[in-house]
Amino acid sequence: MTIDITMPALSPTMTEGAVAKWHKKEGDAVKSGDVIAEVETDKATVEVEAADDGVMGKIVVPEGTKGVKVNDVIAVLLEEGESADSIKAGTAKPVPKAPPAAAAPAPAAAPQPQAPASAPAQPAPKPAAPPQANGGGDRVFASPLARRMAEKAGIDLASLKGSGPHGRIVKSDIDAARGTAPAAATSAPKAAPSQAIAPQAKAPAPAPTAGLPSFTEVPHTTMRKVIAQRLVQSKRDAPHFYLTMDCQIDKLLALRKELNGRKAAEGDHGYKLSVNDFVLRAVALAMKKVPAANASWTETSVRIFHSVDVSVAVAIPNGLITPVIRGAEGKGLAEISNEMKALAEKARAGKLTPEEYQGGTVSVSNLGMYGVRDFAAVINPPQGCILAVGAGEQRPVVKDGAVAIATVMTCTLSVDHRVVDGAVGAEFLGAFKQLIEDPMTMLL
């Protein structure tokens, strides 16, 4: 039985994706675990691995196709001994299962109420047909994938009626038995008109708008649409308030220079600390000191997390992604530095896995490297706080009643007032400032 390869759901927020690249061509042999395609999700480009052995029979969705719904069929895999004729048989089944063709009998559904009234014998032959299609004997016909899915879900195959060729039980029958038939139904109609997705990619030239010069429209990527949805949700639903403090970082810069110079003198290039590494360490330790700020809102409770997982905003060509340093409160500066560099490199290459960017209990957004003095960031839901870090710059300050020059970094904490009250937010920011201005305490 042919095996449908569908658009996977690779993150909780993913509803559609794009087929970025096919690594297998039609006719290529495929082994379980082989990378067959790259899919662009709402967060990154992720490699898709084959779950079964077989031959790539048909690529339904070509490279570069966007807006492919989760669970839509993107390719068909042939099992041993199957040919292209099997694909036609296999693809013919999903079409009647969820297409407008099923909608055509819907009008016929109106006569059906009359049919039982006038001739109840007519519905009887129709139910009789499925048992014949199922084979009728003790043997249950099912594809290997359907058998594995049924075993994992604890479903008795003998209780199901197959919708595949000759009554064979296929993946969609298991999905229906598990109560996911609507998802399959919605995916099937969209899998059939998958060719219609291609025409959408060729959008007509934008019509001129009165009063505006000529322009070029750049279609939204999946990531950009998700970013927009989440930011709107955050600003609409989370009552933001903002707390700002200036942190003097001269001691931090001196310690950073000393540590980096010491490692260079020893010939060990195991790390190269940045100011941002100190910021991430300080955020983690401050959250540990003020655990009430390490929280998120739900409709039934406030969740106070036992670990500080710091999401770090990283700019990438198509938008923004926040890889997560997990358990940051228990990691030293060198470990945080090396992990952050590796995550940022993978983020820019679009190779982050869902485990590397999902979750997080607090976020940090640092625009200091762009020379931005201060700004207020939008909270990353469902987190309760995000710290916006500006550039360190020399400013006049008052020390012991006299004006002096110090390197000052302005930091603004955006807070969800449903989760964190003003006093708690101020306590956290105070703990952060103390660590930044006395960085030796971060090494203890």
C-alpha positions as CSV (number, residue, x, y, z in Angstrom):
1,M,0.0,0.0,0.0
2,T,1.3,3.4,-0.9
3,I,2.3,5.7,2.1
4,D,1.4,9.3,2.2
5,I,4.1,11.7,3.3
6,T,2.3,14.7,4.9
7,M,3.3,18.2,6.0
8,P,4.4,17.7,9.6
9,A,3.4,19.9,12.5
10,L,6.9,20.8,13.8
11,S,5.8,23.4,16.4
12,P,2.7,24.1,18.5
13,T,2.0,27.3,16.5
14,M,2.5,25.8,13.1
15,T,-0.6,25.6,10.9
16,E,1.1,25.6,7.5
17,G,4.6,25.4,6.0
18,A,6.6,25.6,2.8
19,V,8.5,22.9,1.0
20,A,11.9,24.5,0.7
21,K,13.8,21.6,-0.9
22,W,13.4,17.9,-1.9
23,H,16.5,15.7,-1.2
24,K,14.9,12.7,-3.0
25,K,13.6,12.6,-6.6
26,E,10.8,10.5,-7.9
27,G,12.2,6.9,-8.3
28,D,14.9,7.3,-5.6
29,A,15.1,4.6,-3.0
30,V,14.3,5.8,0.5
31,K,15.3,4.2,3.8
32,S,13.7,4.9,7.2
33,G,15.6,7.8,8.7
34,D,16.8,9.3,5.3
35,V,16.3,13.1,5.0
36,I,13.8,13.4,2.2
37,A,12.9,17.1,2.3
38,E,13.4,20.5,4.0
39,V,10.3,22.2,5.3
40,E,10.1,25.9,6.2
41,T,8.1,26.2,9.4
42,D,6.9,29.3,11.4
43,K,10.3,29.3,13.1
44,A,13.0,27.6,11.0
45,T,13.9,25.3,8.1
46,V,13.7,21.7,9.4
47,E,14.8,18.5,7.8
48,V,12.0,15.9,7.4
49,E,13.0,12.2,7.7
50,A,11.3,9.2,6.2
51,A,9.5,7.0,8.6
52,D,9.4,4.0,6.2
53,D,11.5,2.2,3.6
54,G,10.3,2.4,0.0
55,V,10.7,4.3,-3.3
56,M,9.8,7.9,-3.8
57,G,6.8,7.4,-6.1
58,K,5.4,10.9,-6.6
59,I,6.2,14.4,-5.3
60,V,2.8,16.0,-4.9
61,V,4.0,19.5,-3.8
62,P,7.1,20.9,-5.7
63,E,9.9,22.8,-4.1
64,G,9.2,26.4,-3.2
65,T,5.5,25.8,-2.6
66,K,4.2,27.9,0.3
67,G,1.0,27.8,2.4
68,V,0.9,24.0,2.6
69,K,-1.4,23.1,5.5
70,V,-0.3,20.8,8.2
71,N,-1.3,17.1,7.4
72,D,-1.6,17.9,3.6
73,V,0.0,15.2,1.4
74,I,3.3,16.4,0.0
75,A,4.6,13.1,-1.5
76,V,3.7,9.5,-1.9
77,L,6.1,6.6,-1.0
78,L,5.8,3.2,-2.7
79,E,6.3,0.1,-0.7
80,E,8.2,-3.0,-2.0
81,G,6.6,-4.4,-5.1
82,E,4.4,-1.4,-5.9
83,S,4.4,0.6,-9.1
84,A,3.2,3.9,-10.4
85,D,-0.2,2.3,-10.9
86,S,-0.4,1.9,-7.1
87,I,0.0,5.6,-6.7
88,K,-3.0,6.3,-8.9
89,A,-5.0,3.9,-6.9
90,G,-3.8,5.3,-3.6
91,T,-4.2,8.9,-4.6
92,A,-7.7,8.2,-5.9
93,K,-8.9,7.1,-2.5
94,P,-8.0,10.3,-0.6
95,V,-9.8,12.4,-3.2
96,P,-13.2,10.8,-2.8
97,K,-12.6,10.8,0.9
98,A,-12.6,14.5,1.5
99,P,-13.1,16.4,-1.7
100,P,-16.0,18.3,-3.2
101,A,-16.8,15.0,-4.9
102,A,-18.1,14.0,-1.5
103,A,-20.0,17.3,-1.5
104,A,-21.7,16.2,-4.8
105,P,-23.4,13.2,-3.0
106,A,-24.4,15.8,-0.4
107,P,-27.3,16.9,-2.6
108,A,-28.0,13.2,-3.0
109,A,-28.2,13.1,0.7
110,A,-31.4,15.1,0.5
111,P,-33.0,12.2,-1.5
112,Q,-31.6,9.7,0.9
113,P,-34.1,10.6,3.6
114,Q,-36.8,9.9,1.0
115,A,-35.1,6.7,-0.1
116,P,-35.5,5.0,3.3
117,A,-39.1,6.2,3.3
118,S,-39.8,4.8,-0.1
119,A,-37.4,1.9,-0.5
120,P,-35.4,1.0,2.6
121,A,-34.0,-1.9,0.7
122,Q,-31.7,0.4,-1.3
123,P,-29.4,1.5,1.6
124,A,-29.0,-2.2,2.5
125,P,-26.8,-3.1,-0.6
126,K,-24.6,-0.1,0.1
127,P,-23.6,-1.2,3.6
128,A,-23.2,-4.7,2.1
129,A,-20.5,-3.5,-0.3
130,P,-18.0,-2.4,2.4
131,P,-17.9,-5.9,4.0
132,Q,-17.1,-7.4,0.6
133,A,-14.4,-4.7,0.1
134,N,-12.9,-5.7,3.4
135,G,-12.1,-9.1,2.2
136,G,-14.7,-10.9,4.3
137,G,-12.3,-13.5,5.9
138,D,-10.5,-13.6,9.2
139,R,-7.4,-12.0,7.7
140,V,-7.2,-8.2,8.1
141,F,-5.6,-6.3,5.3
142,A,-3.6,-3.2,6.4
143,S,-0.6,-1.3,5.4
144,P,2.6,-1.7,7.5
145,L,2.3,2.0,8.6
146,A,-1.4,1.5,9.6
147,R,-0.5,-1.6,11.6
148,R,2.2,0.3,13.5
149,M,-0.1,3.2,14.2
150,A,-2.9,0.9,15.4
151,E,-0.5,-1.0,17.7
152,K,0.8,2.2,19.2
153,A,-2.8,3.6,19.6
154,G,-4.2,0.3,20.9
155,I,-6.7,0.0,18.1
156,D,-8.1,-3.4,17.0
157,L,-7.7,-3.5,13.2
158,A,-10.4,-6.1,13.0
159,S,-12.9,-3.5,14.1
160,L,-12.1,-1.1,11.2
161,K,-13.3,-0.9,7.6
162,G,-10.5,0.0,5.3
163,S,-10.9,2.8,2.7
164,G,-7.8,1.7,0.7
165,P,-7.7,-0.4,-2.4
166,H,-9.6,-3.7,-2.0
167,G,-10.7,-2.6,1.5
168,R,-7.2,-2.3,2.8
169,I,-6.8,-0.4,6.1
170,V,-4.6,2.7,5.6
171,K,-3.2,5.6,7.7
172,S,-6.3,7.7,7.3
173,D,-8.5,5.0,8.7
174,I,-6.4,4.9,11.9
175,D,-6.5,8.7,12.1
176,A,-10.3,8.5,11.9
177,A,-10.4,5.8,14.6
178,R,-8.3,8.0,16.8
179,G,-10.8,10.9,16.4
180,T,-8.6,12.9,14.0
181,A,-10.7,12.3,10.9
182,P,-11.6,16.0,10.6
183,A,-7.9,16.8,10.3
184,A,-7.6,14.2,7.6
185,A,-10.7,15.4,5.9
186,T,-9.4,18.9,5.8
187,S,-6.0,17.9,4.5
188,A,-7.4,15.7,1.8
189,P,-9.3,18.3,-0.1
190,K,-6.3,20.6,0.1
191,A,-4.0,17.9,-1.0
192,A,-6.0,17.4,-4.2
193,P,-5.8,21.1,-5.2
194,S,-2.2,21.2,-4.1
195,Q,-1.5,22.2,-7.7
196,A,-3.7,25.2,-7.1
197,I,-1.1,26.5,-4.6
198,A,1.4,27.1,-7.4
199,P,-0.9,29.6,-9.2
200,Q,-1.2,31.5,-6.0
201,A,2.6,31.9,-5.9
202,K,2.3,33.8,-9.2
203,A,0.3,36.7,-7.8
204,P,-0.6,39.5,-10.2
205,A,1.4,42.7,-10.1
206,P,0.1,45.0,-7.3
207,A,-2.3,47.6,-8.5
208,P,-1.1,51.2,-8.2
209,T,-2.5,53.0,-5.1
210,A,-3.5,56.7,-5.4
211,G,-1.0,59.1,-3.9
212,L,1.8,56.4,-3.5
213,P,4.9,55.9,-5.6
214,S,5.5,52.6,-7.3
215,F,6.4,49.7,-4.9
216,T,7.3,46.1,-4.7
217,E,5.3,43.7,-2.6
218,V,7.2,41.0,-0.8
219,P,4.9,38.1,0.1
220,H,4.7,37.2,3.8
221,T,6.8,34.2,4.9
222,T,5.3,31.7,7.3
223,M,7.6,33.0,10.0
224,R,6.7,36.7,9.4
225,K,2.9,35.9,9.6
226,V,3.4,34.0,12.9
227,I,5.5,36.8,14.3
228,A,2.8,39.3,13.4
229,Q,0.1,37.2,15.0
230,R,2.0,36.7,18.2
231,L,3.0,40.3,18.6
232,V,-0.6,41.5,18.1
233,Q,-1.8,38.9,20.6
234,S,0.8,40.0,23.1
235,K,0.1,43.7,22.9
236,R,-3.7,43.1,22.8
237,D,-3.9,40.6,25.6
238,A,-1.0,41.3,28.0
239,P,-1.2,44.5,30.0
240,H,2.4,45.7,29.5
241,F,4.2,48.1,31.9
242,Y,7.8,49.1,31.8
243,L,10.6,49.5,34.3
244,T,13.9,51.2,33.3
245,M,17.3,51.2,35.1
246,D,20.8,52.5,34.1
247,C,23.6,50.1,34.9
248,Q,27.2,51.1,35.0
249,I,29.3,48.5,33.3
250,D,32.9,49.7,33.7
251,K,33.7,46.9,36.1
252,L,32.0,44.4,33.8
253,L,34.1,45.5,30.8
254,A,37.3,45.3,32.8
255,L,36.5,41.8,34.0
256,R,35.5,40.7,30.5
257,K,38.8,42.0,29.1
258,E,40.8,40.3,31.8
259,L,39.1,36.9,31.4
260,N,39.4,37.0,27.6
261,G,43.0,38.1,27.8
262,R,43.9,35.4,30.3
263,K,42.5,32.7,28.0
264,A,44.3,34.1,25.0
265,A,47.6,34.2,27.0
266,E,47.2,30.6,27.9
267,G,46.6,29.7,24.2
268,D,43.2,28.4,25.0
269,H,40.5,29.8,22.8
270,G,37.7,27.8,24.5
271,Y,35.5,31.0,24.8
272,K,35.4,34.6,24.0
273,L,33.0,36.4,26.4
274,S,30.7,39.2,25.2
275,V,28.8,41.7,27.2
276,N,25.6,39.8,26.2
277,D,27.0,36.7,27.9
278,F,27.2,38.6,31.2
279,V,23.7,39.9,30.7
280,L,22.2,36.4,30.2
281,R,24.1,35.1,33.3
282,A,22.8,38.1,35.3
283,V,19.2,37.6,34.1
284,A,19.3,33.9,35.1
285,L,20.8,34.6,38.6
286,A,18.4,37.5,39.2
287,M,15.4,35.3,38.3
288,K,16.7,32.7,40.7
289,K,16.8,35.4,43.4
290,V,13.3,36.7,42.6
291,P,11.5,33.5,41.4
292,A,8.1,35.3,41.4
293,A,9.2,37.1,38.2
294,N,10.1,33.8,36.5
295,A,6.4,33.1,35.7
296,S,3.7,33.0,33.1
297,W,0.0,33.5,32.9
298,T,-2.7,31.0,32.2
299,E,-6.5,31.4,32.5
300,T,-6.6,29.2,35.6
301,S,-3.3,29.9,37.4
302,V,0.1,31.6,37.4
303,R,2.9,29.2,36.6
304,I,6.1,29.8,38.6
305,F,9.0,27.9,36.9
306,H,11.6,26.0,38.8
307,S,14.2,26.5,36.1
308,V,15.3,29.7,34.3
309,D,15.2,29.1,30.5
310,V,16.3,32.3,28.8
311,S,15.0,33.0,25.3
312,V,17.4,35.2,23.3
313,A,16.2,37.2,20.4
314,V,18.3,36.6,17.3
315,A,17.7,38.5,14.0
316,I,17.6,36.4,10.9
317,P,17.0,37.3,7.3
318,N,13.3,36.4,7.4
319,G,12.4,37.8,10.8
320,L,13.3,36.9,14.4
321,I,13.7,33.7,16.4
322,T,14.4,33.1,20.1
323,P,16.7,30.1,20.8
324,V,16.6,29.1,24.4
325,I,19.4,28.5,26.9
326,R,17.9,26.0,29.3
327,G,18.8,25.9,33.0
328,A,20.8,29.1,32.5
329,E,21.0,29.7,36.3
330,G,23.2,26.6,36.6
331,K,25.6,27.5,33.7
332,G,28.8,29.5,33.9
333,L,29.8,32.4,31.6
334,A,31.9,30.2,29.3
335,E,29.2,27.6,28.9
336,I,26.5,30.3,28.2
337,S,28.9,32.0,25.7
338,N,29.6,28.8,23.8
339,E,26.0,27.6,23.7
340,M,24.7,31.1,22.6
341,K,27.2,31.2,19.7
342,A,26.2,27.8,18.5
343,L,22.5,28.5,18.8
344,A,22.9,31.9,17.0
345,E,24.8,30.2,14.2
346,K,22.2,27.5,13.7
347,A,19.4,30.2,13.9
348,R,20.9,32.2,11.1
349,A,21.4,29.0,9.0
350,G,17.7,28.1,9.7
351,K,18.8,24.8,11.3
352,L,17.3,25.1,14.8
353,T,15.3,22.1,16.0
354,P,12.0,22.8,17.7
355,E,13.6,21.7,21.0
356,E,16.1,24.6,20.7
357,Y,13.6,27.4,20.2
358,Q,10.3,26.3,21.9
359,G,9.5,27.3,25.5
360,G,11.6,29.7,27.6
361,T,10.5,31.4,30.8
362,V,12.0,34.9,30.2
363,S,13.4,36.7,27.1
364,V,16.3,39.0,26.4
365,S,16.5,41.4,23.4
366,N,19.8,43.2,23.0
367,L,20.1,46.0,20.4
368,G,23.2,47.5,21.9
369,M,25.4,46.3,19.1
370,Y,23.3,48.5,16.8
371,G,23.9,51.6,18.9
372,V,20.4,51.8,20.2
373,R,20.4,53.6,23.6
374,D,17.2,52.3,25.0
375,F,13.9,50.7,23.9
376,A,10.9,48.7,25.2
377,A,10.4,45.2,23.8
378,V,7.1,43.4,23.3
379,I,6.6,40.5,25.7
380,N,7.1,37.0,24.1
381,P,3.9,35.2,25.1
382,P,3.2,33.3,27.3
383,Q,6.2,34.6,29.2
384,G,5.8,37.3,31.9
385,C,8.9,39.4,31.2
386,I,11.3,40.5,28.5
387,L,14.5,42.6,29.1
388,A,15.5,45.1,26.5
389,V,19.2,46.0,26.6
390,G,20.7,49.1,25.1
391,A,24.2,50.1,24.1
392,G,26.8,50.8,26.7
393,E,28.0,54.4,26.2
394,Q,30.0,56.9,28.2
395,R,27.8,59.4,30.1
396,P,28.2,61.9,32.8
397,V,27.2,60.5,36.2
398,V,27.4,61.9,39.7
399,K,29.7,60.0,42.1
400,D,30.3,61.2,45.7
401,G,28.8,64.6,44.8
402,A,31.0,65.2,41.8
403,V,30.4,64.7,38.1
404,A,32.3,61.8,36.5
405,I,32.3,59.7,33.4
406,A,31.0,56.2,33.4
407,T,30.0,53.6,30.8
408,V,26.2,53.3,31.2
409,M,23.9,50.7,29.8
410,T,20.1,51.3,29.9
411,C,17.9,48.3,30.4
412,T,14.1,48.3,30.2
413,L,12.0,45.4,31.6
414,S,8.6,44.9,29.9
415,V,6.3,43.1,32.3
416,D,2.9,41.4,32.0
417,H,1.0,42.9,34.9
418,R,-1.3,39.9,35.1
419,V,1.7,37.8,36.2
420,V,4.3,40.2,37.8
421,D,3.4,43.2,39.9
422,G,5.4,46.4,40.0
423,A,7.2,45.6,43.2
424,V,8.3,42.2,42.0
425,G,9.5,43.6,38.6
426,A,11.4,46.3,40.4
427,E,13.0,43.7,42.8
428,F,14.1,41.6,39.8
429,L,15.6,44.7,38.0
430,G,17.4,45.7,41.1
431,A,18.9,42.3,41.5
432,F,20.0,42.3,37.9
433,K,21.6,45.8,38.2
434,Q,23.5,44.7,41.3
435,L,25.0,41.7,39.4
436,I,25.9,43.7,36.3
437,E,27.6,46.4,38.4
438,D,29.5,43.9,40.6
439,P,30.2,41.2,38.0
440,M,32.6,39.2,40.3
441,T,29.5,38.0,42.1
442,M,28.5,36.2,39.0
443,L,31.6,34.0,39.2
444,L,30.8,32.8,42.8
